[in-house]
Amino acid sequence: MPAGDVETFHRDGSWHNRIEGSSDLLGTYPTREEAVAAGRDEARRRKVEHLVHNLDGTIGERNTYGHDPRDIPG
């Protein structure tokens, strides 16, 4: 994940957003839905990728809101 992407994850009973490469949190939310919405807005604003982690830490969802690095048409 390139530096600057937005990451949504669960820790200590709450959902959080942060910019990859930073330990500073963008926000803490009581529900996954609120955290994902805020993370998506931030990723769109920054034109970067948004990664949403499952409770077990695996990546459950990945969306690109800027330059898509894939070389696959379509």
MOPAC internal coordinates of N, CA, C and O (Angstrom, degrees):
PM7 1SCF
backbone

  N    0.0000 0     0.00 0     0.00 0    0    0    0
  C    1.4472 1     0.00 0     0.00 0    1    0    0
  C    1.5276 1   107.78 1     0.00 0    2    1    0
  O    1.2310 1   119.21 1   -57.67 1    3    2    1
  N    1.3237 1   119.11 1   122.33 1    3    2    1
  C    1.4564 1   121.64 1   179.05 1    5    3    2
  C    1.5285 1   111.73 1   -64.98 1    6    5    3
  O    1.2310 1   120.77 1   -30.00 1    7    6    5
  N    1.3131 1   116.13 1   150.00 1    7    6    5
  C    1.4559 1   120.25 1   177.79 1    9    7    6
  C    1.5175 1   109.79 1   -58.12 1   10    9    7
  O    1.2310 1   120.66 1   -44.01 1   11   10    9
  N    1.3051 1   116.34 1   135.99 1   11   10    9
  C    1.4523 1   120.90 1   178.02 1   13   11   10
  C    1.5080 1   114.32 1   105.72 1   14   13   11
  O    1.2310 1   119.76 1   168.39 1   15   14   13
  N    1.3438 1   118.07 1   -11.61 1   15   14   13
  C    1.4576 1   119.98 1   177.24 1   17   15   14
  C    1.5281 1   109.63 1   -70.14 1   18   17   15
  O    1.2310 1   120.76 1   -25.95 1   19   18   17
  N    1.3221 1   116.15 1   154.05 1   19   18   17
  C    1.4636 1   122.13 1  -179.90 1   21   19   18
  C    1.5247 1   108.77 1   -94.42 1   22   21   19
  O    1.2310 1   121.29 1   -45.01 1   23   22   21
  N    1.3120 1   115.13 1   134.99 1   23   22   21
  C    1.4530 1   122.37 1  -176.70 1   25   23   22
  C    1.5311 1   109.45 1  -123.82 1   26   25   23
  O    1.2310 1   120.06 1   -51.79 1   27   26   25
  N    1.3330 1   117.49 1   128.21 1   27   26   25
  C    1.4594 1   123.24 1   176.00 1   29   27   26
  C    1.5207 1   107.30 1  -109.96 1   30   29   27
  O    1.2310 1   120.51 1   -51.86 1   31   30   29
  N    1.3328 1   116.63 1   128.14 1   31   30   29
  C    1.4616 1   120.28 1  -174.93 1   33   31   30
  C    1.5295 1   110.78 1  -150.37 1   34   33   31
  O    1.2310 1   121.12 1   -16.45 1   35   34   33
  N    1.3266 1   115.47 1   163.55 1   35   34   33
  C    1.4633 1   122.49 1  -179.85 1   37   35   34
  C    1.5275 1   108.92 1  -108.64 1   38   37   35
  O    1.2310 1   121.15 1   -46.74 1   39   38   37
  N    1.3446 1   115.40 1   133.26 1   39   38   37
  C    1.4644 1   120.83 1   177.06 1   41   39   38
  C    1.5175 1   108.89 1  -158.22 1   42   41   39
  O    1.2310 1   120.95 1   -42.18 1   43   42   41
  N    1.3079 1   115.78 1   137.82 1   43   42   41
  C    1.4662 1   122.49 1   175.69 1   45   43   42
  C    1.5290 1   113.15 1    55.43 1   46   45   43
  O    1.2310 1   120.85 1  -142.02 1   47   46   45
  N    1.3408 1   115.97 1    37.98 1   47   46   45
  C    1.4583 1   120.26 1   174.70 1   49   47   46
  C    1.5119 1   116.46 1    82.66 1   50   49   47
  O    1.2310 1   120.04 1  -176.67 1   51   50   49
  N    1.3345 1   117.52 1     3.33 1   51   50   49
  C    1.4688 1   121.38 1   179.72 1   53   51   50
  C    1.5199 1   109.78 1  -134.24 1   54   53   51
  O    1.2310 1   121.40 1   -17.68 1   55   54   53
  N    1.3281 1   114.93 1   162.32 1   55   54   53
  C    1.4541 1   121.52 1   174.54 1   57   55   54
  C    1.5152 1   108.72 1   -98.61 1   58   57   55
  O    1.2310 1   120.63 1   -37.10 1   59   58   57
  N    1.3410 1   116.41 1   142.90 1   59   58   57
  C    1.4654 1   121.96 1  -174.82 1   61   59   58
  C    1.5202 1   110.62 1  -134.94 1   62   61   59
  O    1.2310 1   121.48 1   -22.16 1   63   62   61
  N    1.3269 1   114.78 1   157.84 1   63   62   61
  C    1.4605 1   122.56 1   170.56 1   65   63   62
  C    1.5145 1   107.55 1  -124.37 1   66   65   63
  O    1.2310 1   121.67 1   -36.65 1   67   66   65
  N    1.3336 1   114.41 1   143.35 1   67   66   65
  C    1.4589 1   120.49 1   174.85 1   69   67   66
  C    1.5163 1   108.37 1  -150.92 1   70   69   67
  O    1.2310 1   121.32 1   -17.83 1   71   70   69
  N    1.3110 1   115.08 1   162.17 1   71   70   69
  C    1.4507 1   121.86 1   173.90 1   73   71   70
  C    1.5206 1   106.50 1   -89.87 1   74   73   71
  O    1.2310 1   121.02 1   -51.52 1   75   74   73
  N    1.3221 1   115.65 1   128.48 1   75   74   73
  C    1.4563 1   120.26 1  -179.46 1   77   75   74
  C    1.5237 1   109.55 1   -54.79 1   78   77   75
  O    1.2310 1   120.79 1   -43.89 1   79   78   77
  N    1.3185 1   116.09 1   136.11 1   79   78   77
  C    1.4534 1   121.58 1  -178.78 1   81   79   78
  C    1.5195 1   113.33 1    93.22 1   82   81   79
  O    1.2310 1   120.12 1   174.44 1   83   82   81
  N    1.3263 1   117.38 1    -5.56 1   83   82   81
  C    1.4597 1   122.23 1   179.66 1   85   83   82
  C    1.5241 1   109.70 1  -122.00 1   86   85   83
  O    1.2310 1   120.59 1   -35.04 1   87   86   85
  N    1.3008 1   116.48 1   144.96 1   87   86   85
  C    1.4612 1   119.96 1   175.44 1   89   87   86
  C    1.5295 1   111.10 1   -90.38 1   90   89   87
  O    1.2310 1   120.56 1   170.03 1   91   90   89
  N    1.3345 1   116.53 1    -9.97 1   91   90   89
  C    1.4618 1   120.96 1   179.36 1   93   91   90
  C    1.5260 1   110.42 1   -73.91 1   94   93   91
  O    1.2310 1   120.93 1   -46.19 1   95   94   93
  N    1.3167 1   115.83 1   133.81 1   95   94   93
  C    1.4559 1   121.03 1   178.39 1   97   95   94
  C    1.5223 1   110.47 1   -86.34 1   98   97   95
  O    1.2310 1   120.92 1   -38.51 1   99   98   97
  N    1.3290 1   115.84 1   141.49 1   99   98   97
  C    1.4647 1   120.97 1   173.74 1  101   99   98
  C    1.5133 1   110.47 1   -80.44 1  102  101   99
  O    1.2310 1   121.12 1   151.93 1  103  102  101
  N    1.3331 1   115.46 1   -28.07 1  103  102  101
  C    1.4519 1   119.94 1  -179.11 1  105  103  102
  C    1.5087 1   111.24 1   179.37 1  106  105  103
  O    1.2310 1   121.15 1   -19.91 1  107  106  105
  N    1.3283 1   115.40 1   160.09 1  107  106  105
  C    1.4591 1   123.95 1   177.07 1  109  107  106
  C    1.5218 1   107.35 1  -125.40 1  110  109  107
  O    1.2310 1   120.77 1   -42.95 1  111  110  109
  N    1.3352 1   116.13 1   137.05 1  111  110  109
  C    1.4646 1   121.32 1  -172.11 1  113  111  110
  C    1.5255 1   110.15 1  -135.39 1  114  113  111
  O    1.2310 1   120.28 1   -32.99 1  115  114  113
  N    1.3135 1   117.06 1   147.01 1  115  114  113
  C    1.4700 1   120.19 1  -179.61 1  117  115  114
  C    1.5245 1   112.96 1   -75.33 1  118  117  115
  O    1.2310 1   120.06 1   156.60 1  119  118  117
  N    1.3532 1   117.49 1   -23.40 1  119  118  117
  C    1.4608 1   119.59 1  -178.21 1  121  119  118
  C    1.5273 1   110.79 1  -126.53 1  122  121  119
  O    1.2310 1   121.92 1   -24.82 1  123  122  121
  N    1.3148 1   113.93 1   155.18 1  123  122  121
  C    1.4598 1   121.11 1   177.39 1  125  123  122
  C    1.5267 1   110.04 1   -61.80 1  126  125  123
  O    1.2310 1   120.51 1   137.48 1  127  126  125
  N    1.3253 1   116.63 1   -42.52 1  127  126  125
  C    1.4604 1   121.18 1  -177.09 1  129  127  126
  C    1.5233 1   111.99 1   -59.39 1  130  129  127
  O    1.2310 1   120.41 1   137.05 1  131  130  129
  N    1.3250 1   116.81 1   -42.95 1  131  130  129
  C    1.4679 1   120.38 1   179.39 1  133  131  130
  C    1.5249 1   110.93 1   -65.62 1  134  133  131
  O    1.2310 1   120.66 1   137.46 1  135  134  133
  N    1.3253 1   116.34 1   -42.54 1  135  134  133
  C    1.4624 1   120.86 1  -179.53 1  137  135  134
  C    1.5226 1   111.12 1   -65.55 1  138  137  135
  O    1.2310 1   120.34 1   137.55 1  139  138  137
  N    1.3370 1   116.96 1   -42.45 1  139  138  137
  C    1.4635 1   120.60 1   179.93 1  141  139  138
  C    1.5240 1   110.27 1   -64.28 1  142  141  139
  O    1.2310 1   119.64 1   136.44 1  143  142  141
  N    1.3102 1   118.30 1   -43.56 1  143  142  141
  C    1.4686 1   121.62 1   179.52 1  145  143  142
  C    1.5297 1   110.76 1   -60.97 1  146  145  143
  O    1.2310 1   120.29 1   134.07 1  147  146  145
  N    1.3198 1   117.05 1   -45.93 1  147  146  145
  C    1.4652 1   120.78 1   179.81 1  149  147  146
  C    1.5245 1   110.95 1   -66.58 1  150  149  147
  O    1.2310 1   120.41 1   138.95 1  151  150  149
  N    1.3281 1   116.82 1   -41.05 1  151  150  149
  C    1.4623 1   120.94 1   178.37 1  153  151  150
  C    1.5199 1   111.89 1   -64.19 1  154  153  151
  O    1.2310 1   120.40 1   139.57 1  155  154  153
  N    1.3223 1   116.83 1   -40.43 1  155  154  153
  C    1.4608 1   121.87 1   178.64 1  157  155  154
  C    1.5368 1   110.03 1   -63.24 1  158  157  155
  O    1.2310 1   120.54 1   135.47 1  159  158  157
  N    1.3253 1   116.58 1   -44.53 1  159  158  157
  C    1.4699 1   120.42 1   178.51 1  161  159  158
  C    1.5252 1   111.24 1   -60.26 1  162  161  159
  O    1.2310 1   120.76 1   137.15 1  163  162  161
  N    1.3299 1   116.16 1   -42.85 1  163  162  161
  C    1.4672 1   120.33 1  -179.94 1  165  163  162
  C    1.5312 1   110.95 1   -66.73 1  166  165  163
  O    1.2310 1   120.12 1   138.77 1  167  166  165
  N    1.3292 1   117.38 1   -41.23 1  167  166  165
  C    1.4647 1   120.87 1   178.71 1  169  167  166
  C    1.5306 1   110.72 1   -64.21 1  170  169  167
  O    1.2310 1   120.33 1   139.99 1  171  170  169
  N    1.3088 1   116.97 1   -40.01 1  171  170  169
  C    1.4706 1   120.39 1   177.31 1  173  171  170
  C    1.5232 1   110.85 1   -64.37 1  174  173  171
  O    1.2310 1   120.99 1   137.38 1  175  174  173
  N    1.3252 1   115.72 1   -42.62 1  175  174  173
  C    1.4654 1   120.26 1   179.93 1  177  175  174
  C    1.5283 1   110.84 1   -61.95 1  178  177  175
  O    1.2310 1   120.81 1   138.69 1  179  178  177
  N    1.3273 1   116.06 1   -41.31 1  179  178  177
  C    1.4698 1   121.72 1  -178.56 1  181  179  178
  C    1.5238 1   113.32 1   -84.87 1  182  181  179
  O    1.2310 1   120.64 1   167.62 1  183  182  181
  N    1.3576 1   116.38 1   -12.38 1  183  182  181
  C    1.4676 1   122.30 1  -176.68 1  185  183  182
  C    1.5236 1   110.96 1    58.94 1  186  185  183
  O    1.2310 1   121.54 1  -127.61 1  187  186  185
  N    1.3425 1   114.66 1    52.39 1  187  186  185
  C    1.4612 1   121.89 1  -179.95 1  189  187  186
  C    1.5307 1   109.43 1  -130.68 1  190  189  187
  O    1.2310 1   120.94 1     5.43 1  191  190  189
  N    1.3190 1   115.81 1  -174.57 1  191  190  189
  C    1.4521 1   121.84 1   179.40 1  193  191  190
  C    1.5309 1   110.22 1   -86.96 1  194  193  191
  O    1.2310 1   120.83 1   -32.06 1  195  194  193
  N    1.3423 1   116.03 1   147.94 1  195  194  193
  C    1.4636 1   122.33 1   176.76 1  197  195  194
  C    1.5187 1   107.75 1  -117.89 1  198  197  195
  O    1.2310 1   120.72 1   -59.29 1  199  198  197
  N    1.3249 1   116.23 1   120.71 1  199  198  197
  C    1.4577 1   121.87 1   178.48 1  201  199  198
  C    1.5167 1   108.93 1  -109.99 1  202  201  199
  O    1.2310 1   120.68 1   -52.04 1  203  202  201
  N    1.3229 1   116.31 1   127.96 1  203  202  201
  C    1.4611 1   122.22 1   179.40 1  205  203  202
  C    1.5194 1   107.31 1  -113.58 1  206  205  203
  O    1.2310 1   121.02 1   -60.89 1  207  206  205
  N    1.3223 1   115.66 1   119.11 1  207  206  205
  C    1.4595 1   121.51 1  -178.83 1  209  207  206
  C    1.5244 1   110.87 1   -90.00 1  210  209  207
  O    1.2310 1   121.11 1   -32.51 1  211  210  209
  N    1.3283 1   115.48 1   147.49 1  211  210  209
  C    1.4666 1   121.63 1   171.70 1  213  211  210
  C    1.5243 1   108.44 1   -77.42 1  214  213  211
  O    1.2310 1   120.79 1    -6.79 1  215  214  213
  N    1.3269 1   116.10 1   173.21 1  215  214  213
  C    1.4689 1   120.37 1   178.73 1  217  215  214
  C    1.5183 1   112.04 1   -57.85 1  218  217  215
  O    1.2310 1   119.85 1   147.29 1  219  218  217
  N    1.3354 1   117.90 1   -32.71 1  219  218  217
  C    1.4636 1   120.91 1  -178.36 1  221  219  218
  C    1.5255 1   113.15 1   -83.21 1  222  221  219
  O    1.2310 1   120.21 1  -177.89 1  223  222  221
  N    1.3357 1   117.19 1     2.11 1  223  222  221
  C    1.4563 1   121.25 1   176.70 1  225  223  222
  C    1.5141 1   114.66 1    94.33 1  226  225  223
  O    1.2310 1   119.72 1   168.19 1  227  226  225
  N    1.3244 1   118.14 1   -11.81 1  227  226  225
  C    1.4625 1   120.18 1   177.80 1  229  227  226
  C    1.5306 1   109.59 1   -73.17 1  230  229  227
  O    1.2310 1   120.91 1   -23.77 1  231  230  229
  N    1.3177 1   115.87 1   156.23 1  231  230  229
  C    1.4551 1   119.70 1   179.18 1  233  231  230
  C    1.5240 1   108.59 1   -78.81 1  234  233  231
  O    1.2310 1   120.93 1   -58.90 1  235  234  233
  N    1.3273 1   115.83 1   121.10 1  235  234  233
  C    1.4463 1   121.44 1  -178.61 1  237  235  234
  C    1.5184 1   113.06 1   -99.18 1  238  237  235
  O    1.2310 1   121.10 1   156.80 1  239  238  237
  N    1.3175 1   115.51 1   -23.20 1  239  238  237
  C    1.4661 1   119.89 1  -176.17 1  241  239  238
  C    1.5145 1   108.18 1  -153.91 1  242  241  239
  O    1.2310 1   120.98 1   -36.84 1  243  242  241
  N    1.3324 1   115.73 1   143.16 1  243  242  241
  C    1.4601 1   120.91 1  -179.18 1  245  243  242
  C    1.5258 1   107.60 1  -144.01 1  246  245  243
  O    1.2310 1   120.56 1   -55.49 1  247  246  245
  N    1.3227 1   116.53 1   124.51 1  247  246  245
  C    1.4641 1   121.43 1  -178.60 1  249  247  246
  C    1.5211 1   109.73 1  -133.37 1  250  249  247
  O    1.2310 1   120.82 1   -40.44 1  251  250  249
  N    1.3166 1   116.04 1   139.56 1  251  250  249
  C    1.4583 1   121.86 1   179.22 1  253  251  250
  C    1.5205 1   109.43 1  -107.98 1  254  253  251
  O    1.2310 1   120.53 1   -50.39 1  255  254  253
  N    1.3219 1   116.60 1   129.61 1  255  254  253
  C    1.4595 1   121.83 1  -179.49 1  257  255  254
  C    1.5218 1   112.29 1  -119.16 1  258  257  255
  O    1.2310 1   120.52 1  -159.86 1  259  258  257
  N    1.3021 1   116.61 1    20.14 1  259  258  257
  C    1.4614 1   120.64 1   178.46 1  261  259  258
  C    1.5042 1   108.17 1  -149.07 1  262  261  259
  O    1.2310 1   120.61 1    46.41 1  263  262  261
  N    1.2936 1   116.45 1  -133.59 1  263  262  261
  C    1.4511 1   122.12 1   178.99 1  265  263  262
  C    1.5261 1   109.43 1   -66.71 1  266  265  263
  O    1.2310 1   120.63 1   -59.41 1  267  266  265
  N    1.3179 1   116.40 1   120.59 1  267  266  265
  C    1.4630 1   121.40 1   177.87 1  269  267  266
  C    1.5266 1   107.17 1   -91.33 1  270  269  267
  O    1.2310 1   120.32 1   -64.25 1  271  270  269
  N    1.3384 1   116.99 1   115.75 1  271  270  269
  C    1.4716 1   120.18 1  -174.32 1  273  271  270
  C    1.5281 1   113.64 1   -74.12 1  274  273  271
  O    1.2310 1   119.69 1   172.52 1  275  274  273
  N    1.3251 1   118.21 1    -7.48 1  275  274  273
  C    1.4670 1   119.82 1  -178.25 1  277  275  274
  C    1.5182 1   111.01 1   -70.09 1  278  277  275
  O    1.2310 1   120.68 1   -32.56 1  279  278  277
  N    1.3250 1   116.30 1   147.44 1  279  278  277
  C    1.4594 1   122.22 1   175.85 1  281  279  278
  C    1.5146 1   111.08 1  -104.90 1  282  281  279
  O    1.2310 1   120.83 1  -147.85 1  283  282  281
  N    1.3349 1   116.03 1    32.15 1  283  282  281
  C    1.4566 1   120.68 1  -177.55 1  285  283  282
  C    1.5239 1   108.57 1  -107.09 1  286  285  283
  O    1.2310 1   120.43 1   -60.39 1  287  286  285
  N    1.3371 1   116.79 1   119.61 1  287  286  285
  C    1.4681 1   118.21 1   178.08 1  289  287  286
  C    1.5169 1   111.51 1   -64.69 1  290  289  287
  O    1.2310 1   121.04 1   -31.20 1  291  290  289
  N    1.2981 1   115.62 1   148.80 1  291  290  289
  C    1.4643 1   119.52 1   174.47 1  293  291  290
  C    1.4320 1   111.36 1   101.46 1  294  293  291
  O    1.2310 1   120.10 1   180.00 1  295  294  293

